[in-house]
Amino acid sequence: MKKIILSATLLISVATFAQKDELKALKKIYAKNEISEKDLEAYKTASDALQGLASEESDKVYAKFYKVMYPTVVLASKGAKATPQDQMNLYKPEFIQEYGTTIDETIAFEKKSGKKVYTDELVEEKIGFKKSITSLALSLNAEKKYNEASSLFYNLFLFDKKNDMKLLQNAGILAVQGEDFKSALQYYIEYSESNYLNDGVIFYATNKETGVEEEFASKIEREKLISFNLYHKARDYKVSEDKPEIYRILALLYKQNNDFEKAKETFSKARLIAPNNEELKKGEFDLYFSIGLNYLQEEDKLIKEINESVADKKKYDQLMEKRKKMFTDSIPYLEKAYSIDPNDQNTIKLLKAAYEITGQPDKAKAIK
């Protein structure tokens, strides 16, 4: 019995020493400025081995950290030879989100344990990573590669969701410019449902030397610089004031993606907030007019078939009934468009025709 217990204790001890050795090897390679192919192989081998050995919380945290960091070590090994495409290959949504989460978890663990191993480095790395991706996204935007830039801004948002909602807004704006309306819709839905749009505040103050109003990351940062007499004219802007415009764009994106019910709902929500907003009125009018017009898109074809079917009464009556239904279906949308803009001549013309074709001459006469 003692031999069994002794053997078990011995195995645990060996595993403990083994995982400490793996951690040391990983830490050493991770700290290198220049990483060779041999280093990469050793890093991968040690990281893979550590996944099955880590048992203590500390070891598990760093096992995950080194595993997630492997792609960055690969990129670093390329040094000056790393291309923008190498960066793009690394900056995938799944990796960036996991990368940001792992950094935050590692920092949180070190704060709890009271032992700073990578905290200071990771704080700087997070800042540097955001600057690097932002710079790459801006350069892609300058080259009019809007979809690639949009994707990077969204990935960067995933990296730091809590602190920078403007990244999500940038992703949406660029997706619209790149005519990727499906992604744009996703980004604007996420932005419109965020607490930031309800409660966010942007802090401004004017630079005394340049006279230019600048934005600050926080109220504390702004107050500090004002106290140094470098800035004045503090101004707070509530992000909720952007709601009508955000909802307008969102509604247009629903329309572009053929989700007309959601488009109607979103315009209604926006009009409740800003009933006199001319851009919203125009957008809502266009939506209802377009839906009404869609019901009539086969009008020319149907008229031709009707004219060719005069001798066949049964077919003629069927086609006339089909035409009547087509105009009946269009009326609610044309009426709504007319209520928004009673001066639009195209709407007046179509609605009058719809009333006459559906046997409502009094309504047709009432429209001027």
Buried (B, 14 or more C-beta within 10 A) or exposed (E): EEEEEEEEEEEEEEBBEBBEBBBEBBBEBBEEEEBEEEBBEBBBEBBEBBEEBBEEEBBBBBBBBBBBBBBBBBBBBEEEEBEEEEBBEBBBEEBBBBBBBBBBBBBEBBEEEEEEBBBEEBEEBBEEBBEBBBEBBBBBBEEEBBBBBBBBBBBBBBBBBEEBBBBBBBBBBBBBBBEBBEBBBBBBBBBBEBEBBEEBEBBBBBBBEEEEEEEBEEEEEBBEBBEEEEBEEBEEEEBBEBBBBBBBBBBBBBBBBEBBEBBBBBBEBBBEEBEEBEEBBEBBBBBBBBBBBBBBEEBEEBEEBBEEBEEEEEBBEBBBEEBBEBBBBBBEBBBBBBEBBEEBEEBBEBBBBBBBBBEBEEBBEEBE
